[in-house]
Amino acid sequence: MIYRDFQDLKLSALGLGTMRLPLVDGKYNQIDEAAAAEMFDYAMKQGINYYDTAFAYHEGQSEIVTGKLLRRYPRENYYIATKFPGYDLSNLTKVEEIFEKQLEKTGLDYFDFYLFHNVNETNIDAYLDPKYGIYEYLLEQKKNGRIHHLGFSTHGDLDVMKRFLDAYGENMEFCQIQLNYVDWTLQKAKEKVELIASYGIPVWVMEPLRGGKLANIAEADKAELMALRPDETVPAWGFRFLQSLPQVTMVLSGMSNFTQLKENIETFSADKPLNETEMSGLLHVADNMMKRIVLPCTACRYCTEKCPQGLNIPALLEIYNEYCFTGGGFLPAMQLSVFPEDKQPKACIGCRSCEAVCPQQIKISEAMKDFAEKMNKKE
């Protein structure tokens, strides 16, 4: 296992995420504790010392099982991270109640790492609102030794991240973002990494393989990577990409079975960052993957000048691209929720005025109709 320096700690470069633990009969709220224990035991034996959980993972069961399995080991042998669930606005007045409950569920006296969970467009105003006292309460817990390191995770855009960092950045010790070689472009992760680094904060990574999507890629893409590193597995390319970024301290992987865990630990037995040719080749593969699915909007905004409905077409297409690439997921719905009803895809009247001026010749009206239908089915 390779390790990264974080302040006075040595953290395993690979952390075990507990959002996708083995299940009993496929039921998300029923963790297979025996299978999970086997994974935790192997992880500890192989040197993983960072374990990430959250209040809502496995419908509240993840913190319980994670705490139970880790408590079998000396407290100094592991670091545990959990999060305040402010993505659910009904929790904003319950920070003390939830924090105490989390300590009770895990059976611990303190958390090594604690995060504001999923800072985004829907909750940034609330997270920054002093009337809820969330920031002040968490700083108090840190002062009292019940939180050792405070940070935040985010799926928000750059503006949201900057607002949060401008307000609380001086006391944020790490930032957790969705980062992989596809989202380097698709989710503007490159710019997010640069923003975080400008505040002197290290990067924690979630979704390094985009929920497993980057573990199984097209044969043509696989062949292109194999030509560069014949002995590297497809999933390993995702991790080697992250090992190439000096801003990254922690890579979290939500491994759901023992085989995945064993393979990922093998990858992290050595630090093998990509050279310039390999990085270029990998990003070329990512570009090809997106071109097959993603609409080539450049956000020139010629379309918005012609739209009689006043739709922010580039922003909507960006969310549509995320939906199409992922096949759904929670992000598109979350991102669309901040748009007024009359500014969402369903407000498009199909006049095609936008298409007449689109340099990329995108069939925007068809995309808006498809997006509206997809979201309607999701509802």
Protein Blocks (a to p, Z undefined) as FASTA:
>chain_A
ZZddehjbccdfbdcdfklgcceehiaklccfklmmmmmmmmmmnopabdcddfkggghp
mmmmmmmmmmmpcfklpccdddddfkbmklmmmmmmmmmmmmmmnopabdfbdcdehiaf
klmmmmmmmklommmmmmmmmmnopafbdcdddfbdfklmmmmmmmmmmmpcbdcddddf
klmmmnommmmmmmmmmnopacddehklgnolmmpccfklmmmmmmmmmmbcfklmmmmm
mmmpmkbmbdcdddfbfklmmmmmmmmmpccdddfklmmmmmmmmmmmmmmmpccbehlo
mmmmmmmnlpafklmmmmmmmmmmnonajmlmmmmmmpcfklcfklpgolommmmmmmnl
pafklmmmmmmmmmmmmZZ
